[in-house]
Amino acid sequence: MPYGSWINDLPTGFFLVVHIAAFTLGAGFAWLAFKRELTLLGTGFSLFALAELTYMTYHLDWTVFLFAHTIAEVLDLTAFVLVFAAAVWQAAGAGRPATELTR
C-alpha cells in the first residue's frame, strides 16, 4: 500500500472545501491587485484561482485526474512565475522593496 493512501478515505466534500478556500484566496488577491492596478500580479492570482477550479473538476467527476492535474499544474506554474516576476519587476523598477510600493 503506497504511503498516504489514507487520504483516499476522506470524503469528496473535504477536498472541495480545501479547493474552494484556495480559490477564494486567489480570487480575492486578484481582485485586490487589479483594484490597485497591479495587472501582472492580478493575472498571476487569477491563474491560481483558475487552477483551483480545474482541480475541482476532478473531484466533481467532470474530468479524469491526470487531465485536471496537468492543466492545473501548468496554470499554477504560470501563476507562480507571474507573481514572482511582478514582485521583482516592481522592486527593481522602484529601487525599493515591493512591500513599500503599496504605501
C-alpha positions as CSV (number, residue, x, y, z in Angstrom):
1,M,0.0,0.0,0.0
2,P,1.5,3.4,-1.0
3,Y,2.3,6.0,1.6
4,G,-0.5,8.4,2.1
5,S,-3.3,6.1,0.8
6,W,-5.3,7.1,3.8
7,I,-6.2,10.4,2.1
8,N,-8.5,8.4,-0.2
9,D,-10.7,7.7,2.9
10,L,-11.6,11.4,3.2
11,P,-14.9,12.5,1.7
12,T,-15.0,14.4,-1.5
13,G,-16.5,17.4,0.3
14,F,-13.3,17.8,2.2
15,F,-11.3,18.3,-1.0
16,L,-13.9,20.7,-2.4
17,V,-13.8,22.8,0.8
18,V,-10.0,23.0,0.5
19,H,-10.1,24.0,-3.2
20,I,-12.9,26.5,-2.6
21,A,-10.9,28.1,0.2
22,A,-7.8,28.3,-2.0
23,F,-9.9,29.7,-4.9
24,T,-11.4,32.3,-2.7
25,L,-8.0,33.5,-1.5
26,G,-6.7,33.6,-5.1
27,A,-9.7,35.4,-6.4
28,G,-9.6,37.8,-3.5
29,F,-5.9,38.6,-4.0
30,A,-6.5,39.0,-7.7
31,W,-9.4,41.4,-7.1
32,L,-7.2,43.5,-4.7
33,A,-4.3,43.5,-7.2
34,F,-6.5,44.6,-10.1
35,K,-8.1,47.3,-7.9
36,R,-4.6,48.7,-7.2
37,E,-3.8,48.5,-11.0
38,L,-1.2,45.8,-10.4
39,T,-2.1,43.9,-13.6
40,L,0.7,41.3,-13.7
41,L,0.1,40.4,-10.1
42,G,-3.6,40.2,-10.6
43,T,-3.2,38.0,-13.6
44,G,-1.0,35.6,-11.6
45,F,-3.5,35.3,-8.8
46,S,-6.3,34.9,-11.4
47,L,-4.5,31.9,-12.9
48,F,-4.0,30.4,-9.4
49,A,-7.8,30.7,-8.8
50,L,-8.4,29.1,-12.2
51,A,-6.1,26.3,-11.3
52,E,-8.1,25.6,-8.2
53,L,-11.3,25.5,-10.3
54,T,-9.6,23.0,-12.5
55,Y,-8.6,20.8,-9.6
56,M,-12.3,20.8,-8.5
57,T,-13.4,19.4,-11.9
58,Y,-11.7,16.1,-10.9
59,H,-13.4,15.9,-7.5
60,L,-16.7,16.6,-9.2
61,D,-16.0,13.7,-11.6
62,W,-16.1,16.0,-14.6
63,T,-12.6,15.2,-15.7
64,V,-10.0,12.4,-15.1
65,F,-7.3,13.0,-12.6
66,L,-4.3,13.3,-14.9
67,F,-6.1,15.8,-17.2
68,A,-7.2,18.1,-14.4
69,H,-3.9,17.8,-12.6
70,T,-1.8,18.6,-15.7
71,I,-3.8,21.6,-16.6
72,A,-3.9,22.9,-13.0
73,E,-0.1,22.4,-12.7
74,V,0.6,24.4,-15.8
75,L,-1.7,27.2,-14.5
76,D,-0.1,27.1,-11.1
77,L,3.4,27.3,-12.6
78,T,2.5,30.2,-14.8
79,A,0.8,31.9,-11.8
80,F,4.0,31.4,-9.7
81,V,6.2,32.9,-12.5
82,L,3.9,35.9,-12.9
83,V,3.6,36.7,-9.2
84,F,7.4,36.4,-8.8
85,A,8.0,38.5,-11.9
86,A,5.6,41.2,-10.7
87,A,7.3,41.4,-7.3
88,V,10.8,41.6,-8.8
89,W,9.7,44.0,-11.5
90,Q,8.1,46.4,-9.0
91,A,11.0,46.2,-6.6
92,A,13.6,46.7,-9.4
93,G,11.7,49.4,-11.1
94,A,11.2,51.4,-7.9
95,G,14.6,50.7,-6.4
96,R,13.0,49.6,-3.1
97,P,11.3,46.5,-1.7
98,A,7.9,45.6,-3.1
99,T,6.3,45.9,0.3
100,E,7.0,49.6,0.3
101,L,5.2,50.1,-3.1
102,T,1.8,49.9,-1.5
103,R,2.3,52.9,0.7
